[in-house]
């Protein structure tokens, strides 16, 4: 809906002077379309400027009036949100013309801004800012089950400070509204509609993400992703053609932003990002990618989302290492392109050798930047130490072209579908690496806690950093990897006030092994110095056996702890199941299913000492097949009410915002407890019309369950009255729910029509 579709010249005269009996005094025309005229008006009652959309009655049939009401109700349901145009009033003016009064946004529409911009496009920074804020409004609408269906520059309005607001919900669909357009009808604007929308199929929130991708494409390039001579030519490209990357039209766009836009424009919803929230997080990461290759890789990986579960530890965690060369641009300026490229290739080969030696997986590389995944945090740390030691040796031997690399390490979950843990694990590792200086290895507190127990590699005392794009302070630690001159492989020992100690005192065997290593001056376990060869130790002094025994003892302890934790977790799970089963346990008289009998008092208690109140009866549902059959016969003994098609509707499984729905369900007096209806956003249910008697709803749940459907009961309060509705599902799409609805009616009629 147009609230500020772009101010016309001040000379434009309004067609009407006032609306709603003089309450809204018209000042001038803001915009005009085929179905409505938008005026800037002043609300005389509340003393504020508003935008009034006055619809034409010519050609406005019942469906058109329903669309106007739907737009008002959809926007009214969204309430007051900083990125959605607010609605204030709705009514009918003279000659029965509907009008909608909404928030006045003085900055005009996004399409007006594009018309004024050079090349009809915006700078990359402004595009990311607008798209990131717009995602907040789209995410909020989707959380209420509303799909906009017409996201485009003309429907995005700009406040005085440039904040974008999403408006014009005239084509929006909500979960509790009937479909106004007929099945297969194409609605929306051709240049921005998704393939499923062009084909008239059922829409979902990710259909809006396609339109959002088309909008971002136009902001970056000055044109929509597909253009054509007529409507069908454009629609055909949406369904079949692959768009060019925006960087082909506008050089200078980062690969990460290219990848995000193309992912939004994927042909099927399953290929697009999961939600507007994920798009917003990715845009936020891309916006902070100006500091180097690490951030660019992190933003690209967040879009591509590779599955790292195959490179994770048994507990599902993965260790991420980011590295790049400090001041690589200055190296190119000092050495020249050819010499600098040779140096960079030497760096890349050496890094890949160390990664392969420690069993790492190269996730991404961009220029001199690398992102590597390890299943073991210990191996990731040893790889980083080897890289820095080799580069230190190389820089000493080549003072004309020294290489200083910064490395960041973090550990977290390998992947989770919602995207939160994956994104944080990768971004935190990249931000820690970007905070490092050349020659430094910085690690997160989690990574340090997983690797410090070995005691052979030391860390400093740590410091709190404010990392860009991440809220709050984050504790990071520097790895003290440098070797003592003349003692290859020996880790620097710092005073206790500058270095953290291991969390546990080493055992006697471990102390003996460490003293033996100190006496011989050899390499410590898993300490690597590039180019050196380990010298075999004498076999007759028993020190090698002592070290081997110490390693095996540590592994045995770790294995015992893991087994104990697993056994404890399994025992707790079984105990919870036992408690739940006993909580619902009931007693019943023989061959009397469902009949409650009072609990018998203990024999040791005399009649005089009996409690004042009898113990509550305990009831169980039938457990044997014969008892279940008897219960089914009892339910069928009464005539079953008919189930016409008018009593069932397809709704989104998210809870209705207009009704007061209970979060838990009460059980009927006898028989099985109906399952609880749990909202699952972006899925669909079949709902049977609500009734005022709970027993009727319970009986309907039982009959539908007997037909093999998953049914649950939902309680809501409407105008102070409690109603009970039955829901069947959920289903992944509206089409799937419609097919199940047809089948349900056929089976119900066949099973209960003669009762």
C-alpha positions in Angstrom: 0.0 0.0 0.0 1.3 3.4 -0.9 1.9 5.7 2.1 4.4 7.9 0.5 4.8 6.7 -3.1 6.8 9.8 -4.0 5.6 13.4 -3.6 4.3 15.0 -6.7 4.8 18.7 -7.3 3.3 21.0 -4.8 1.0 22.4 -7.5 -0.9 19.1 -7.7 -4.4 19.7 -6.5 -6.3 17.1 -4.5 -9.5 15.7 -6.0 -11.3 15.8 -2.6 -11.0 18.2 0.3 -11.8 15.9 3.3 -12.5 12.3 4.2 -14.5 10.7 6.9 -16.8 13.6 7.7 -14.0 16.1 7.8 -11.7 14.2 10.2 -8.9 13.8 7.5 -8.3 17.2 5.8 -6.6 16.5 2.5 -3.5 18.6 1.7 -2.1 17.2 -1.6 -1.8 14.0 -3.7 1.1 11.7 -2.8 0.6 9.2 -5.6 -1.9 7.7 -7.9 -2.4 4.2 -9.2 -4.9 2.2 -11.2 -7.1 1.3 -8.2 -6.5 4.1 -5.7 -5.3 7.6 -5.0 -3.0 8.3 -2.0 -3.4 11.7 -0.3 -1.4 13.5 2.3 -3.9 14.5 4.9 -4.0 15.9 8.4 -5.9 14.1 11.2 -7.9 16.9 12.8 -8.7 14.7 15.8 -5.2 13.5 16.7 -3.3 16.4 15.1 -0.9 14.4 12.9 -0.2 13.9 9.3 -1.3 10.7 7.7 -1.5 9.0 4.4 -5.0 8.2 3.1 -5.5 5.6 0.3 -8.9 6.3 -1.3 -9.9 3.4 -3.6 -11.9 3.8 -6.8 -15.3 2.1 -7.0 -15.2 1.7 -10.7 -14.7 -2.0 -11.4 -14.3 -2.7 -7.6 -16.3 -6.0 -7.2 -16.7 -8.1 -4.0 -13.3 -9.6 -4.5 -11.7 -6.1 -4.7 -13.4 -5.0 -1.5 -12.3 -8.2 0.2 -8.7 -7.4 -0.9 -8.9 -3.9 0.6 -10.2 -5.3 3.9 -7.5 -8.0 3.8 -4.8 -5.4 3.4 -6.1 -3.4 6.3 -6.4 -6.5 8.6 -3.0 -7.8 7.6 -1.3 -4.6 8.4 -3.4 -4.1 11.5 -2.3 -7.5 12.8 1.4 -6.5 12.4 0.8 -3.6 14.8 3.5 -1.0 15.5 6.8 -2.1 14.0 9.8 0.1 13.1 10.2 -1.5 9.7 6.5 -1.9 8.7 4.1 0.9 7.7 1.5 1.2 10.5 -2.3 1.4 9.8 -4.5 3.7 11.8 -8.1 3.5 10.4 -10.3 2.0 7.7 -13.8 2.9 6.5 -15.9 4.1 3.5 -16.1 7.6 2.2 -18.7 9.2 -0.1 -20.1 7.0 -2.8 -19.1 3.9 -0.9 -15.3 4.4 -1.7 -13.2 2.3 0.8 -10.2 4.1 2.4 -7.3 3.1 4.5 -5.5 5.6 6.8 -1.9 4.7 7.5 1.4 6.1 8.7 2.8 8.9 6.6 6.4 8.2 5.6 8.0 11.5 4.3 11.0 10.0 2.5 9.1 8.6 -0.5 9.4 5.1 -1.9 12.5 3.1 -2.7 11.6 3.2 -6.4 11.6 7.1 -6.3 15.1 6.9 -4.8 16.3 4.6 -7.6 14.9 7.0 -10.2 16.9 9.8 -8.8 20.1 7.8 -8.2 23.0 7.8 -10.8 22.6 4.8 -13.1 19.4 4.0 -11.2 21.4 2.0 -8.6 22.6 2.5 -5.1 26.1 2.1 -3.5 26.8 -1.3 -2.1 27.0 0.0 1.4 23.5 1.6 1.2 22.1 -1.5 -0.5 23.3 -3.8 2.3 22.0 -1.4 5.0 18.5 -1.1 3.4 18.3 -4.8 2.7 19.4 -5.7 6.3 16.8 -3.5 7.9 14.1 -4.6 5.5 14.8 -8.2 6.5 13.8 -7.3 10.1 10.3 -6.3 8.9 9.9 -9.4 6.6 11.1 -11.6 9.5 8.4 -10.1 11.8 5.6 -10.5 9.2 6.6 -14.2 8.7 6.7 -14.8 12.4 2.9 -14.0 12.4 2.3 -16.3 9.4 1.9 -13.4 6.9 3.4 -13.8 3.4 3.6 -10.4 1.6 3.7 -11.8 -2.0 4.6 -8.4 -3.6 8.0 -7.1 -2.2 9.4 -4.6 -4.6 10.9 -1.1 -4.5 7.6 0.6 -5.0 6.3 -1.0 -1.8 9.2 -0.1 0.4 9.1 3.4 1.9 11.8 5.5 3.4 11.6 7.5 6.7 13.3 10.8 7.1 16.5 9.2 8.3 16.5 6.6 5.5 15.0 3.7 7.5 13.1 1.4 5.1 9.5 0.4 6.0 7.6 -2.4 4.2 4.0 -1.5 3.1 1.2 -2.4 0.7 0.0 -5.7 2.1 -2.9 -5.9 -0.4 -1.7 -9.2 -1.8 -0.6 -10.7 1.6 -2.0 -14.0 2.7 -2.5 -14.9 6.4 -3.1 -18.3 8.0 -6.6 -17.5 9.1 -7.9 -16.0 5.8 -9.6 -17.7 2.9 -7.9 -17.6 -0.4 -9.4 -14.6 -2.4 -7.7 -15.5 -5.7 -8.6 -18.7 -7.4 -6.2 -21.6 -7.5 -3.6 -21.2 -10.3 -4.1 -17.4 -10.6 -0.9 -15.4 -10.9 -0.7 -12.4 -8.5 2.1 -10.0 -7.8 4.5 -8.0 -9.9 6.2 -9.9 -12.7 9.7 -8.5 -12.3 9.9 -9.7 -8.7 7.7 -12.8 -8.4 9.1 -16.2 -7.5 8.8 -19.1 -9.8 6.2 -20.9 -7.7 4.2 -17.6 -7.6 4.3 -17.3 -11.4 3.0 -20.9 -11.7 0.2 -20.2 -9.3 1.4 -22.7 -6.7 1.2 -22.5 -2.9 3.5 -19.9 -1.4 5.6 -19.9 1.7 7.8 -17.4 3.5 10.8 -18.2 1.3 8.7 -17.0 -1.7 9.1 -13.5 -0.2 12.9 -14.1 0.0 13.0 -14.6 -3.8 11.3 -11.2 -4.3 13.8 -9.7 -1.7 16.6 -11.1 -3.8 15.2 -9.5 -7.0 14.9 -6.2 -5.1 18.6 -6.4 -3.9 19.6 -7.2 -7.5 18.0 -4.1 -8.8 19.5 -1.9 -6.1 22.9 -3.2 -7.0 22.6 -3.2 -10.8 19.9 -0.7 -11.7 17.6 -3.3 -13.2 15.7 -6.4 -12.1 17.3 -9.8 -12.7 15.0 -10.6 -15.7 13.6 -8.1 -18.2 11.5 -8.8 -21.3 9.2 -7.3 -23.9 6.0 -8.7 -22.3 4.7 -10.4 -19.2 5.1 -14.0 -20.3 8.7 -13.4 -21.4 9.6 -12.2 -17.9 7.7 -15.0 -16.2 9.3 -17.6 -18.4 12.8 -16.4 -17.3 11.8 -16.6 -13.6 10.9 -20.2 -14.1 13.7 -21.4 -16.4 16.6 -18.9 -16.7 19.6 -18.5 -14.4 20.4 -14.9 -13.6 23.8 -13.4 -14.1 25.7 -12.5 -11.0 25.3 -8.8 -10.0 29.0 -8.3 -10.4 28.7 -8.9 -14.1 26.5 -5.8 -14.3 28.3 -3.7 -11.6 32.0 -4.5 -11.0 33.2 -4.2 -7.5 30.5 -6.4 -5.8 32.1 -8.9 -3.5 31.8 -12.7 -4.2 30.0 -13.1 -0.9 27.2 -10.7 -1.9 27.1 -12.3 -5.4 26.6 -15.7 -3.8 23.9 -14.5 -1.4 21.8 -12.8 -4.2 22.0 -15.9 -6.4 21.0 -18.1 -3.5 18.0 -15.9 -2.9 17.0 -16.2 -6.6 17.2 -20.1 -6.5 14.3 -21.7 -8.4 13.0 -23.8 -5.6 12.3 -22.6 -2.0 14.4 -25.4 -0.5 17.5 -24.0 -2.2 17.1 -20.5 -0.7 18.1 -19.4 2.8 16.0 -20.8 5.6 14.6 -17.5 6.8 14.9 -13.7 6.6 16.8 -13.8 9.9 19.6 -15.8 8.2 19.7 -13.4 5.3 20.0 -10.5 7.7 22.9 -12.2 9.6 24.7 -12.9 6.3 24.3 -9.3 5.2 25.6 -8.1 8.5 28.7 -10.3 8.0 29.2 -9.1 4.5 29.0 -5.5 5.7 32.0 -6.0 7.9 34.1 -7.8 5.3 36.4 -4.9 4.5 39.2 -5.9 6.8 40.7 -8.7 4.8 40.4 -12.2 3.3 39.2 -13.8 6.6 36.0 -11.8 6.8 35.3 -12.3 3.1 35.8 -16.1 3.4 33.5 -16.1 6.5 30.7 -14.3 4.7 31.0 -16.5 1.7 31.0 -19.7 3.8 27.9 -18.5 5.7 26.1 -18.2 2.3 27.4 -21.6 0.9 27.0 -23.3 4.3 29.2 -26.4 3.6 28.4 -29.5 5.6 31.3 -29.9 8.0 29.7 -32.8 10.0 32.0 -35.3 8.1 35.0 -33.4 9.6 33.7 -33.1 13.1 34.7 -34.8 16.3 32.5 -37.6 17.7 30.8 -35.1 20.0 29.7 -33.0 17.0 32.2 -30.2 17.4 34.7 -28.9 14.8 37.7 -26.6 15.2 38.0 -23.8 12.7 41.3 -22.1 11.7 41.5 -18.8 9.8 44.8 -17.4 8.5 46.0 -14.7 6.1 49.2 -12.8 5.4 49.6 -9.5 7.2 49.9 -6.4 4.9 49.9 -8.5 1.7 49.1 -5.3 -0.3 52.4 -3.7 1.0 54.3 -6.9 0.0 53.0 -6.6 -3.6 53.9 -2.9 -3.7 57.4 -3.6 -2.4 58.3 -6.7 -4.4 56.2 -6.3 -7.5 53.4 -8.5 -8.8 55.6 -11.4 -10.1 57.9 -11.7 -7.1 55.0 -11.3 -4.6 53.0 -14.0 -6.3 56.0 -16.4 -6.0 56.2 -15.6 -2.3 52.5 -16.1 -1.8 52.7 -19.5 -3.6 55.5 -20.6 -1.2 53.3 -19.6 1.7 50.3 -21.5 0.3 52.3 -24.7 -0.3 53.8 -24.6 3.1 50.5 -24.1 4.8 48.8 -26.9 2.8 51.6 -29.3 3.8 51.0 -28.6 7.5 47.3 -28.9 7.1 47.6 -32.3 5.4 50.1 -33.5 8.0 47.5 -32.7 10.8 44.5 -34.1 8.9 42.8 -30.8 8.3 40.2 -30.1 5.7 40.6 -26.9 3.5 37.1 -25.4 3.5 37.9 -22.2 1.6 40.8 -20.3 0.2 40.8 -16.8 -1.2 44.2 -15.4 -2.3 46.4 -15.7 0.8 43.6 -16.4 3.1 42.6 -19.9 4.3 39.7 -21.5 6.3 40.5 -25.0 7.6 38.4 -27.4 9.6 39.8 -30.0 12.1 38.1 -32.7 14.0 40.6 -32.3 16.8 41.3 -29.0 18.5 44.7 -30.3 19.5 45.7 -31.0 15.9 44.4 -27.6 14.8 46.7 -26.0 17.5 49.7 -28.0 16.5 49.1 -27.1 12.8 49.0 -23.4 13.7 52.2 -23.7 15.7 54.0 -25.5 12.9 52.9 -22.9 10.4 54.2 -20.0 12.5 57.5 -21.8 13.3 58.2 -22.6 9.6 57.4 -19.0 8.6 59.7 -17.7 11.3 62.5 -19.8 9.9 61.7 -18.7 6.3 61.6 -15.0 7.2 65.0 -15.3 8.9 66.4 -16.9 5.8 64.7 -14.4 3.4 64.9 -11.0 5.1 64.1 -9.3 1.8 60.6 -11.0 1.7 59.5 -11.9 5.2 56.1 -13.5 5.8 54.1 -12.7 8.8 50.8 -14.6 9.2 48.0 -14.0 11.6 45.9 -17.0 12.8 42.6 -17.3 14.7 41.2 -20.5 16.2 37.8 -21.4 17.6 35.8 -24.5 18.4 32.0 -25.0 18.1 29.2 -27.2 16.7 29.8 -28.4 13.1 26.3 -27.5 11.8 22.8 -26.9 12.9 19.9 -26.4 10.5 18.7 -23.2 12.1 22.1 -21.7 11.3 22.9 -20.0 14.6 25.7 -22.2 15.9 27.3 -22.7 12.5 27.4 -18.9 11.8 28.8 -18.0 15.3 31.5 -20.6 15.2 32.8 -19.5 11.8 32.4 -15.7 12.4 34.0 -15.8 15.8 37.1 -17.7 14.4 37.4 -15.1 11.6 37.0 -12.1 13.9 39.6 -13.5 16.3 42.0 -14.1 13.4 41.4 -10.5 12.1 42.2 -9.2 15.6 45.6 -10.9 15.6 48.9 -9.3 14.4 51.5 -10.9 12.2 53.1 -13.8 13.9 50.3 -14.2 16.4 48.0 -17.1 17.1 44.8 -16.1 18.9 42.3 -18.6 20.2 38.9 -18.4 21.9 38.3 -19.3 25.5 36.5 -22.4 24.4 39.4 -23.5 22.3 41.9 -22.9 25.0 39.9 -24.9 27.5 39.9 -27.9 25.2 43.7 -27.8 24.5 45.4 -26.5 27.6 45.2 -29.7 29.7 48.2 -31.3 27.8 50.4 -28.7 29.4 53.1 -28.6 26.7 51.8 -25.5 24.9 51.3 -22.4 27.0 48.9 -19.4 26.6 49.1 -15.9 27.9 46.7 -14.5 30.5 44.2 -13.5 27.9 42.4 -10.2 27.2 38.8 -9.1 26.4 38.2 -7.8 22.9 35.2 -6.1 21.3 34.9 -8.0 18.0 33.2 -6.3 15.1 29.7 -7.7 14.4 29.5 -9.6 17.7 27.9 -8.3 20.8 29.7 -8.0 24.1 33.3 -8.7 25.0 35.0 -11.9 24.0 38.0 -13.4 25.9 40.9 -14.3 23.6 44.3 -15.9 24.4 47.6 -15.8 22.6 49.5 -19.0 22.0 53.1 -18.8 23.2 54.6 -20.7 20.3 58.0 -19.1 19.8 61.0 -21.4 20.3 63.9 -20.7 22.7 67.1 -19.8 20.8 69.4 -22.8 20.7 66.8 -25.2 22.0 64.7 -26.4 19.0 61.2 -27.4 19.9 61.4 -26.1 23.5 58.3 -24.0 24.5 59.0 -20.7 26.2 58.4 -20.9 29.9 56.9 -17.6 31.2 56.5 -16.5 34.9 53.3 -17.5 36.5 51.9 -14.0 36.4 52.0 -13.8 32.6 51.0 -17.3 31.6 48.2 -19.6 32.5 48.9 -22.9 34.2 47.4 -26.3 33.3 44.1 -26.9 35.1 45.4 -30.1 36.9 48.7 -31.0 38.4 50.4 -33.7 36.3 50.7 -37.2 37.7 53.9 -38.6 39.0 54.5 -40.5 35.8 53.9 -37.3 33.7 56.3 -35.3 35.9 58.9 -38.0 35.5 58.5 -38.0 31.8 58.7 -34.2 31.5 61.9 -34.1 33.6 63.4 -36.8 31.4 62.6 -34.7 28.3 64.2 -31.7 30.0 67.4 -33.6 30.7 67.8 -35.0 27.3 66.8 -31.7 25.5 64.7 -33.6 23.0 61.4 -32.8 21.4 58.2 -32.9 23.6 55.3 -35.0 22.5 53.6 -33.6 19.4 56.0 -30.6 19.2 57.0 -30.0 15.6 59.8 -27.8 14.1 59.9 -27.8 10.3 62.9 -29.4 8.8 64.2 -31.1 11.9 64.6 -34.9 12.4 63.7 -36.6 15.6 66.6 -38.4 17.2 65.8 -41.9 18.6 66.2 -42.2 22.3 68.2 -44.9 24.0 66.3 -48.0 24.5 67.9 -49.2 27.7 67.0 -46.4 30.0 63.2 -47.0 30.2 62.3 -43.3 29.6 60.5 -44.0 26.3 58.4 -46.7 27.9 57.5 -44.2 30.7 56.3 -41.6 28.2 54.3 -44.2 26.3 52.7 -45.5 29.4 51.8 -42.0 30.5 50.1 -41.3 27.1 48.1 -44.6 27.3 47.1 -43.8 30.9 45.7 -40.4 29.9 43.8 -41.9 27.0 42.4 -44.6 29.3 41.2 -42.0 31.8 39.5 -40.0 29.0 37.8 -43.1 27.8 36.5 -44.0 31.3 35.2 -40.5 31.7 33.4 -40.6 28.4 31.8 -44.0 29.2 30.7 -42.8 32.7 29.1 -39.7 31.1 27.3 -41.8 28.5 26.0 -44.2 31.2 24.9 -41.3 33.4 23.1 -39.7 30.5 21.4 -42.9 29.5 20.3 -43.6 33.1 18.8 -40.1 33.5 16.9 -40.6 30.2 15.5 -44.0 31.3 14.6 -42.6 34.7 12.7 -39.7 33.1 10.8 -42.2 30.9 10.0 -44.4 33.9 8.7 -41.4 35.8 6.5 -40.3 32.9 5.1 -43.8 32.4 4.3 -44.1 36.1 2.8 -40.6 36.2 0.1 -41.8 33.7 -0.2 -45.3 35.2 -3.8 -46.1 36.2 -5.7 -49.0 37.7 -8.9 -50.6 36.5 -11.3 -53.4 37.5 -11.1 -56.7 35.6 -13.2 -56.6 32.3 -14.3 -53.1 33.2 -12.3 -50.8 30.9 -12.2 -47.2 31.9 -14.2 -47.7 35.1 -12.6 -45.8 38.0 -12.3 -47.6 41.4 -11.1 -46.0 44.6 -7.6 -46.7 45.9 -7.6 -49.2 48.8 -6.2 -47.8 52.1 -3.3 -49.7 53.6 -4.3 -52.6 55.8 -2.1 -51.4 58.6 -4.2 -48.3 59.0 -7.1 -48.7 61.4 -10.5 -47.3 60.7 -10.1 -44.6 63.4 -6.9 -43.4 61.8 -8.3 -43.4 58.2 -7.8 -40.0 56.5 -10.7 -37.6 56.5 -10.9 -37.5 52.7 -10.8 -40.7 50.5 -7.9 -41.1 48.2 -8.5 -40.0 44.7 -9.5 -42.7 42.2 -6.9 -43.9 39.7 -8.0 -44.6 36.1 -6.2 -46.2 33.2 -7.1 -46.4 29.6 -7.5 -49.9 28.1 -4.3 -51.6 27.3 -5.2 -54.9 25.7 -6.5 -55.3 22.1 -9.9 -56.5 23.4 -10.2 -53.4 25.6 -9.3 -51.1 22.8 -11.9 -52.7 20.6 -14.5 -52.3 23.4 -13.6 -48.6 23.7 -13.9 -48.2 19.9 -17.3 -49.9 20.0 -18.5 -47.6 22.8 -17.5 -44.5 20.7 -19.3 -45.8 17.7 -22.5 -46.7 19.6 -23.7 -43.1 19.4 -24.5 -41.7 15.9 -21.5 -39.9 14.5 -22.2 -36.3 13.3 -21.6 -35.6 9.6 -18.4 -33.8 8.5 -19.3 -31.7 5.4 -16.5 -29.8 3.6 -17.8 -26.5 4.9 -16.6 -27.6 8.4 -13.0 -28.0 7.5 -10.4 -25.4 6.5 -6.7 -25.3 5.7 -4.7 -23.1 8.0 -1.1 -22.4 8.9 -0.1 -24.3 11.9 1.1 -21.1 13.7 -1.3 -20.0 16.4 -4.0 -17.5 15.6 -3.0 -14.1 16.8 -6.6 -12.9 17.0 -7.7 -15.6 19.4 -6.6 -16.4 22.9 -5.4 -20.0 22.5 -4.4 -22.1 25.4 -0.8 -23.5 25.4 -1.9 -26.8 27.1 -4.9 -29.0 26.6 -7.2 -30.5 29.2 -8.1 -34.2 29.0 -11.6 -35.6 28.7 -13.1 -37.2 31.7 -12.5 -40.7 30.3 -10.7 -42.3 27.5 -7.3 -41.3 26.0 -5.9 -37.8 26.4 -6.0 -35.9 23.1 -2.5 -34.9 21.9 -1.4 -31.3 22.4 -1.4 -29.0 19.3 2.0 -27.4 19.1 2.5 -24.5 16.6 5.1 -25.3 13.9 5.7 -22.2 11.8 5.4 -22.4 8.0 3.4 -25.6 7.9 -0.2 -26.3 7.4 -3.1 -28.1 9.2 -6.7 -29.1 8.5 -9.0 -27.6 11.1 -12.5 -28.8 11.9 -14.9 -26.0 13.0 -14.7 -25.3 16.7 -17.5 -26.5 19.0 -18.5 -25.3 22.5 -18.7 -28.8 24.0 -15.4 -30.5 24.8 -16.9 -33.9 24.6 -17.8 -33.3 21.0 -14.3 -32.3 20.1 -12.9 -35.4 22.0 -15.2 -37.7 20.1 -14.1 -36.1 16.8 -10.4 -36.6 17.7 -11.1 -40.2 18.4 -13.0 -40.8 15.1 -10.3 -39.0 13.0 -7.5 -40.9 14.8 -9.3 -44.2 14.0 -9.1 -43.3 10.3 -5.3 -43.1 10.6 -4.8 -39.4 10.8 -2.7 -37.5 13.4 -5.2 -35.3 15.2 -5.0 -32.9 18.2 -7.3 -30.6 20.1 -6.9 -26.8 20.4 -8.7 -24.7 23.0 -9.3 -21.0 22.4 -11.4 -18.3 24.0 -13.5 -16.1 21.7 -15.5 -13.2 23.2 -15.2 -14.8 26.7 -16.5 -18.3 25.5 -14.3 -21.4 25.4 -14.3 -23.3 22.1 -12.7 -26.5 21.1 -11.3 -27.2 17.6 -9.7 -30.3 16.1 -6.6 -30.0 13.9 -5.2 -32.6 11.6 -1.6 -32.5 10.4 0.8 -30.8 10.1 1.7 -30.8 6.4 4.6 -29.3 4.6 2.5 -27.3 2.1 -1.0 -26.1 1.4 -1.3 -28.4 -1.6 -0.4 -31.5 0.6 -2.9 -30.4 3.2 -5.6 -29.9 0.5 -5.0 -33.5 -0.8 -5.3 -34.9 2.7 -8.5 -32.9 3.2 -10.1 -34.6 0.2 -9.1 -38.0 1.4 -10.3 -37.3 4.9 -13.8 -36.5 3.8 -14.0 -39.6 1.6 -12.9 -41.9 4.5 -15.0 -40.2 7.1 -18.1 -40.5 4.9 -17.4 -44.2 4.2 -16.8 -45.0 7.9 -19.5 -43.0 9.6 -22.3 -42.2 7.0 -24.5 -45.1 8.1 -24.2 -44.6 11.8 
